[in-house]
């Protein structure tokens, strides 16, 4: 099974191939690998949104979705530190490590 991740414009970001053995093994525990993967990604996103909203002090996990979207959009526009990517944080830590 090949899993392809693309940008909205169709640009391929990454391709992953699950071996036949991995596919067979996973299907002993789930009925649809792509549905499971999609749900896992969305659940991770939902948890991160809730965490960011709560840590910002602008809402909580109980805040409505439309309001969360607006809050995140405002935070993104203002380049809020809570929206710094993991890659940016890792690069900063690596730069500090190199200086030491």
C-alpha positions as CSV (number, residue, x, y, z in Angstrom):
1,X,0.0,0.0,0.0
2,X,1.4,3.4,-0.9
3,X,0.4,6.5,1.2
4,X,0.9,9.8,-0.6
5,X,0.8,13.2,1.3
6,X,0.2,16.2,-1.0
7,X,-0.1,19.9,-0.6
8,X,-3.4,21.5,-1.7
9,X,-1.8,22.4,-5.0
10,X,-0.9,18.7,-5.7
11,X,2.7,18.9,-4.8
12,X,3.8,15.6,-3.3
13,X,5.3,16.1,0.1
14,X,6.1,12.5,1.0
15,X,5.3,9.0,-0.2
16,X,5.4,6.0,2.2
17,X,5.0,2.4,1.2
18,X,3.6,-0.1,3.7
19,X,4.9,-3.6,3.0
20,X,2.5,-6.5,2.3
21,X,3.4,-7.9,5.8
22,X,2.7,-4.5,7.5
23,X,-0.6,-4.2,5.6
24,X,-1.7,-7.7,6.5
25,X,-0.7,-7.2,10.2
26,X,-2.5,-3.9,10.5
27,X,-5.7,-5.3,9.0
28,X,-5.8,-7.9,11.8
29,X,-6.5,-4.9,14.1
30,X,-8.5,-2.5,11.9
31,X,-10.8,-2.7,8.9
32,X,-9.5,0.3,7.0
33,X,-5.9,1.5,7.2
34,X,-6.5,4.8,5.5
35,X,-9.5,5.6,7.7
36,X,-7.4,4.8,10.8
37,X,-4.6,7.0,9.6
38,X,-6.9,9.9,8.8
39,X,-8.6,9.6,12.2
40,X,-5.2,9.5,13.9
41,X,-4.0,12.7,12.1
42,X,-7.3,14.5,12.8
43,X,-7.3,13.5,16.5
44,X,-3.7,14.7,16.9
45,X,-4.7,18.0,15.2
46,X,-7.8,18.4,17.5
47,X,-5.7,17.8,20.6
48,X,-3.0,20.3,19.5
49,X,-5.7,22.9,18.8
50,X,-7.2,22.4,22.2
51,X,-3.8,22.6,23.9
52,X,-2.8,25.8,21.9
53,X,-6.2,27.5,22.7
54,X,-5.9,26.6,26.4
55,X,-2.3,27.6,26.8
56,X,-3.0,30.9,25.0
57,X,-5.6,31.8,27.7
58,X,-8.0,32.7,24.9
59,X,-10.3,29.7,25.3
60,X,-10.5,26.1,26.4
61,X,-11.2,22.7,24.9
62,X,-14.9,23.6,25.4
63,X,-14.6,26.6,23.2
64,X,-16.7,26.2,20.0
65,X,-14.9,25.1,16.8
66,X,-15.7,28.3,14.9
67,X,-14.2,30.4,17.7
68,X,-11.2,28.2,17.9
69,X,-10.6,28.6,14.2
70,X,-10.9,32.4,14.6
71,X,-8.5,32.4,17.5
72,X,-5.9,30.3,15.7
73,X,-6.2,32.6,12.6
74,X,-5.6,35.6,14.8
75,X,-2.7,34.0,16.5
76,X,-1.2,33.0,13.1
77,X,-1.6,36.5,11.8
78,X,0.3,37.9,14.8
79,X,3.0,35.2,14.6
80,X,2.2,34.0,18.2
81,X,5.0,31.9,19.7
82,X,2.6,29.1,20.5
83,X,2.3,28.5,16.7
84,X,6.0,28.1,16.2
85,X,6.5,24.8,14.3
86,X,8.3,21.9,15.8
87,X,11.0,22.3,13.1
88,X,11.6,25.9,14.1
89,X,11.9,24.9,17.7
90,X,14.3,22.1,16.9
91,X,16.4,24.4,14.7
92,X,16.6,26.9,17.5
93,X,17.7,24.2,20.0
94,X,20.3,22.9,17.5
95,X,21.7,26.4,17.0
96,X,22.0,26.8,20.8
97,X,23.7,23.4,21.1
98,X,26.2,24.3,18.3
99,X,27.1,27.6,20.1
100,X,27.9,25.7,23.3
